[in-house]
């Protein structure tokens, strides 16, 4: 019944609505659906947090902080594995991999699974953010909408971007930031045809949230003061500092996740990760949950709020201790975020990177003003600008960071320092690590995503489909006369030497036998194993086309054999790759 309705609609659509206009309609629907998912997620998480921590006495509440994250991770794993059948993994890196390697096809379950799992993780104190789950949700809605409407991979890619833009816009109330994020992080290339759907989805995602729950900004304050040129040296130094913090953030997350990966028992992994996370939050309560309320207090110039929920430090009013406490939070937050995700929780590093940036900026300005170094600087400005710097360094998304912070905070007068710190932070991070955290997480899993259009097209080429199998093999115990017989039958100038087990022993080319092939005496005496030699390199069928092209480049060969555990499968030639590349490129241009 449902199939018949969809088929009739598609036929009607083809007759009455052009694909271009239909894409605009779909982008609006995706923006609204992503906005609804965002509302459900935000309201659920905040309701759970309010129910769990409101009304507790300080001396007792922190002991619950040890248990809450562990319970949240446990429930996330159970719901993910046994109910929605989708658990674990990273959010945004998975989307990038699906776009580049799986023709923009995202599993249908992700349209709702991350809403449930991240709600439990973050609601119960997991030290991650909601941005990545809603980006995954929106992207999955876009991909599956395109699949349902029989749209090709290129159109699905645009709709995935629409879902991502709508998600960021809905969570932050930042339509421009949502569009820039989709362009800079999710999509590889954008033309005018793609730009308009992104705008529509982003605006409707934000409007849906505003209509349903009102204008509830993440950062609720009025920024006062303007950028002063005399503060430029401080912003330059802040850019370097946030770059170094970004490098630490990336390394800390990757190493913590790698340590947890060594534990193969998921229940023991949850117990260890959840327990350590609970202890970190016990001593550093501001790390609990997303942490945006803490940032609001810091921007307003109230550092004492950091110690208010601590059963150990709430009575301390020592500036030196506050500075030390802030520094320890910067070191602890990335580890807490990695523990949350690595032990089985669901969330993203978007919010933790903003949080660490905010703490870094506040510490920088607060320490400068406290010690009276040269001239006083505005704490709120440096807190916001440092958020931009760390986000830029961790995600390698400077434009997204600039527009998101400017739009969310209304700090458009800070565009100059935002641009300056963002650029310097990214340059500093690139000096130590060329990849963003998302790409590093994929590389840790042995996955590579293309950085250019050429790489993307090459990545779509399957080695087994372009492998040539018409080369005539010869046994290593055969003699030259046998090879001469094959030369008459073959139109190729390469002959793989393969034994009775199918193992590649070497190769022989016509150039190797040209001088002796007509010598009758040697035809009967010279064995193939005396003539064969090793190929310049070999190719595994599991290798990416990028690795294959690197081998061709290093070896200088025009043909290379394909082997699987030593077993001969066939040959791949440069000309065959170029033809496949050209065919793919023409097909994409037509689409």
N, C-alpha and C positions, 0 to 999 in steps of 0.2 A: 504493500500500500504506500509506504513512505517513498519507496524507490520510484513508483509511478508518478507520484506528485512532483518529486525532484526532476524526473525526466521531462515531464510536461512543462515545468517551470523553465528548465534550461532551453527547451525548444522555443518557448515563448520569448525568453530573454534574447536568444540569437536573432529573432525576427524583429524585436522592438527596441532593444537597448544595445548600443555599441559596447565593446569590451572596455574602452576608455572610460565611458560613463559608469559602467557597471563596477569598475574598480573604485571609483569615487564613492559609490553607494556602499560597497563592501567595507571600505576603509572607515566610513562613519559607523556602521554596525559593529565593526571590530573595536573601535574606540569606545562605544557605549558599553559593550560587553566587558571589556577590560576595566572600564571605570566601575562597573557593578562588582566585579571580582575584587577590585581594590577596596571598595567600601566594605564588602563582607570581611575581607582580611583585616583591615584596620580596626573596624568595630569589634571584631572577635578578639583580636590580640589585646586591645586596650581594656576590654571588659574582663578578660581573664586576669590581666595584670592588676586591675583595680580590685577585683575580688580576692586575689591572693595576698596582696601586701597592704591594703588599706586597713587601718585600725590596729595593726600590730605594734606592740611596744618595741622600741629600738633594741633592747637587750635580748629580745626573743626572736625578732624578725630575721636577723642574720643567720640564725641556725636553720631556718627554713630555706634560706638561700643555698645552703649546701645540698638540700634534697630536691628543690624545684627543678633545676636544670637536668639532673639525672632522671627524674620522673618524665620531664618533657622529652628528652632524647629517647627514653624507653618507649613512651607512647607513640612518638614519631615513627620509630622503627616498626612497631607492631602494626600501626595503621597503614604505613607505607607498604610493608611486605605482604601482609595478610588481607588487607581490605581493599586498598586502591591499587595494589600491585605495582607500585612505583616508589622506590626508596633509594637513598644514597645519591652520590654523584654531585657534580657542581652544576649550578644553574646556567649562567651565561656562557661558560666555555662549551657546554653541551649544545647550546643553540648555535654557536659559531661553527661547531663541528658538523651539525646536521645541515647547515646551509652549504658548507663547502664540500662535504663528502656524501651527503644523502639526498641530494636534489631538493633541499628545503622541505623535507618531510619530517615532521615532529610527531612522536606518538600521541594519539588522541587522549590518553590518560592524563597527560600533562596539562590539559585544559582546566583540570580541577584538582589534581593530586597535590600540587605544591601549595594550594590555598589551605588545605587541611593540615598538611604536615608542618608547614612553616608557622601556622597558627599555634600549634602545640609547642613547637620549639621555642619561638620567640615569646609567646604568652607566658611560658613557664621559666623565662629568664635566660634562654639561650642568647649568647652574646654576639648575635648576628642581626642583619637587617631584613626588611620585607621587600626591598627593591628588586633583588634578583628573583625571588619567587613570583612576583607579579609580572616581571619581564618574561619569565618562562611561560607563565599562564597566558599572557597576551600574545606572545609569539606562537604558542601552540594553537590558540584560537585563530590566528591569522593563517597559519599553515593548513589547518584542517578545513577552514572555510574555503580556501583556494582549491584544496583537493576535492571537496564536496561539489564545488562549482566547475570542476573539470578545467581548472586553469593550469598553465604550464609552470615549470620550476621558476622561471624568471618572475612571473606574476606572483607566485607564492612567496618568493623572496621579498617582494615589496610589501605584501600583506604581513609577513613576519615583522618587518620594520614598523609597520603600522601598529601592531600589537605591542611592540617594545616602546614605541613613542607614547602610545596611550597609557601604558603602565607607569612609566616615569612621570608623565604629566599628571596622572591621577594621584599618585602617591605624594608627590612634592607640590602639586598645584603649580606646575611649571611647564606650560605648553612649548615654549621655545626650547627649554632645556631638554624636553622629551624628543623633539625633532632632531636636535643636534646630536643627542646620544645615539639615536637610531642610525644616523648617518655615519657618525664617527666610530662607533663600536660594533654595531650589528651588520650594517650593509657595506659592501666593498665599493660600490659605485652608485651614484644617484644622478638621474637626469630630471628634467622638468616633469616628465610623466610620473615619476616616483615621488617627487617632492610634494606635489599637491595632496595626494592621499595621506602622506605623513602628517601634513598640517591638519587635515580634517580629523584624522584619528586622534591626534594629540589634543586638539581643542575639545573634541567631544568627550574624551576621557576625563579631562579636567572639569568640564561642565557637569558631567554625570556625578562626580564626587561632590561638587559644590551644591548641586540641587538636592542630593540625598542627605548629606551630613553637614552642609554649610561650608563656609570658608574657614577651614581649620588648618592654618599654616603650621609647618613643623617648627619654624623659628618665629616666635611671637614677640617681637620687639620693634621699636622704631629706631632706625639707625640715625644717629646725629653726627654732625661734623663732616668735613670734606677732606679729600686727599690733599696732603701738604707735601710739596716737592722736597722739603727738607728731610722728610722721612724716607726718601728713596734709598739711601745706603742701608737702612734697616731692612727694607723690603728685599733688597738684593741679598743680604745675609740670610733673611728668612727663606728665600728661594732655595739656597744651598742647604739650609737646615732641613726643610721639608723634603728635599730630594734625598738626603741621607736617611731621614725617617722612613721614606717610601721604600728605599732599598732594604732597610731592616724589616719593614712590614712584610715585604714579599718573601724574604728569606725565612722569617719566623713562621709564616703561614705554611710555606712549602715543607720546611723541616719538621714542623709539628705534625702535619698530615702524613709525611713519610714515616715518622715514628709510629703513628697509629696504624698505618697500613701493614706494618710488620706483624701486627696481631691479627691473625686470621679468624679467630673466634669472634663473631659479631657481638655476642652477649658480654664477653670479657672486655671487648673494645669499648662498648657502651659504659660498662662499669668503671673502667679506668679513666676514660675521657670525661665522663660525667662527674666522677668524684673529684678529679683534679680541677675541673671547671668550677664545681661548687666551692672548693676551697679558695680558689682565686677570687670568686665573687664574695665569699665570706669576709676576706680581708680588704677587698676593694669593691664595696657595694655599687659605686657609680658604673661599674662595668656591666651590671645586671641589665639585660634587655638591649634595646637599641641605643639608649643613652642620650637621646635628643633633649630630654628635660635638663640633664646636667649641662649640656652645651648652652641652653638658653640662660641658665643661671650664671654661667661663666661670662657669657657675652654681656650680661647686665652688671658684671663686676662683682659677683658674690662667690668667691672661692670657698667660703666656709661651708657651703652646701655639700661639698665633696665629703666632708667628715660627719655630716649630720646623722647618717644612717649607720655609722660604724659603732659597734659596742665598745671598741677599744679607744678610738681617737676622737669621739664626738666632743669631748671636753677640752681638747687641745686647741689652742689658739696661737700657734707659733708659726710665723711666716716661713721660716726655714723648713719646718716640717711639711708645710703645705707644698712648698716647691719640690721637696723630695718625693712627696706623695704623688704629685702630678707626674713626675718623671717615671715613677714606678708604674703608673697607669699606662703611660705610653708604651712601656716595654711589655706590659701584661695583656693589653687589649688584643693585639694580633694573635697571641697564643690562645687566648680565650675564644676568639672567633674560629680559629683552626680546630680547637678541641671540640667546639660545638658541631661543626660540619663533619670533621673527620671521624667522630665517634658515632655518627648516625643521624645527627640533626639535619634540619632543612633551613636554609637561609643563604644569605650572600654577604660578601665582604664590602659592598657598596657603603652601607652605613658605618661599619667599623673604620673604614678609611676616612670618612668624614669626621668621625668621632676623634680618632687619633690626631687628625689635622687640627681640629679645634683645640684639643688639649695642648698640642705643640705650640700653636699660635699664642694661646693664653699664657703658657709658661714663658715663652720668649718675651712677650711684652711686660708681663707682671714682674719678671725677674729684672728686666731693664729698669723699670720704674722704681722697684724696691731698692736696688743698689745704686740708683741715681747715675746711671751711665749716660753721659752727654746730655741728651734732652729727653723729656717724657714722651711716650708714644701712646696712641689710643688703643686700649686693650681690645675693645670690640672689633675694631678694624683688623687688627692683626689675627684675632681668632678666626674671623671669617676668611680672610685671605689665605691663611695657612690651611684651612679646610680645602680650599681650591687647590693649593699646592700639593698636598698629599694625595688627593683624588687624582690629580693629573699624573703624578709619578707612579702610583700603583696601577691605574687603569690605562695609562698612556692615552688619555683622552682630555687634552688641555681645553679644547673648545667646550666640551660638555661641562667641564668643571667651572669654567668662567661664566657661562650663561646660566648654569643651574644655581650657583651661589648668588649671582647678581639678581636673578629673577626671584628666588625664594626669599631673599632678605630685603629686596628692594634697594640693594646697595649699588645702584648703577653709577654713583659717583666714584665708586672704587674700581671702575673698569681698568684704569691704568695699572694700579698695583696688582689686580687680579691677573692681568695679562703678563706682567713682569714676573711675578712669583711662579705662575703656572709654567711659563717657558723655562725659567731657570731650574725649577724642580725637575721637569722632564729631562732637560739636558744633563743634570746631575745624575738622575736615575739611569739614563742611557749610557753614561760613562761606565757604570758597573754592570748593568744588565740591559740588553737590547730589547728584551721581551716584557710585555705586561704580565701581571699576575695571571690573567686568564690564559694567555698563551703558554706560560710556564706550567700551569696546571695540566694543560693538554699534552705538552711535551713530556711531563712526568708519566703520563699514561701511554707514551709512545705514539701520540697523535700529532700530526702537523697540519696546520691550516694555511692555505695560500695567502700571501701578502699582496699579490698583484693579480690582475685579470688573466695574464698568461699562465700563472701558476694554477689558478682556479680551473682553467680549461684543461690544462695538462692533468690535473688531479682527477678529472672525470674519465680519463682514458684507462681502461682495464688492461693490464699486461697480458692476461690470458687470451683476450679477444683479438689482440693485434700480433700475437705470437705466430711466427711462421714455422710450419711443420713439414714443409716440402723438401727440406735438405736431406739428402740420402746419407744415412750413417754407415760406417764401416767398422768391422771388428779389429781390435789391436793386433790379433794374431794373423790377419790377412796379409797378403803380399801386394807389392806395387801393381802387379797385373790385375788384381781384383779391383783396385782403385781406378785403374785406367778404364775398366769396364763401366764403372759408375760415372766416370767423366762423360762418356758417350751418351749416357741416359739423362744426365742432369743438366739443367741450364743455370746452375749456381756454381760459384767458385770456392765454396767452403764445404768441407765434409767433416761432420762430427765423428769422433772415434768413440764408439760405445761398445761395451762388453756385453756378454750374454745376460747380465743382471740389469742392464739398462743404465749403468753408471757411465758418466762422461769421463773418459780418460784424457782427452785432449782434442785438438782440431788439426786439420790439414787444409791448406789452401793450394790452389793451382800453382801459385808462385813457388811453393815449396818443392814441387815435383816437375816443374817445367823443363829443367835441364836434363832430367833422367827418365822421363816418362816414356820415351821412345827407344830406350836402351833395353833390348830383349833380354840380355843377360841379367841386368839388374831387376827387371820386371819379376823374375822368378826367385830372386835371392833376397831383395830388400823387403823387410817386414814393415808394416805400418807403424808399429811402436817405435821404430827407429826414426821415422819421419815426423811423427806427431809432436806437437808442442802445446804448452798450456795457453789458453785464451788470455787476452789482455786483462779480462775481468769476467765475472759471472754475475748473473742477475737472479734474484729470488723472486718467485711469483707474488710474494707478500709485500714486496718493496713498493714504495710510492714512486710515481713517475718523476718526482723531483730527484729522488735518489738515483733513479735510472739515468737521467740526463747528466747528473754529476759524474757517474761512472763513465759515460761516453766522453765527457769533457776531459776527465783525467787520463783515460786510456788512449784517446785519439782514435779509437776504433770506429768502424762504420756498422759492424755487426757484433753482437755479443750473445753468448748462449744463455738460456734460461734453465736453471737446475733447481731441484727441490730435494734437499738432503743428499746431494750428490747425484741424484737421478736426472738424466737428460730429458727435457721437455720440448725444447725447440730453440729458435733463435728470434731475436728482435733486432730490427735494423732502424737506423735513424730515419730513413726515407718513409718507413711504415709509420713511425711516430709522427712525422711531419704531416703525412696525409691524414691521419686520424685527427690531429690537432686542427688542420684546416677544415675538415668536415664538421667538427664540433663548433668551431668558431662561426662558420657560415650558418649552422643551424640556430645558434644563439642569436645571431643578428636578425634572422628571419622572425624569431619569436619576439 
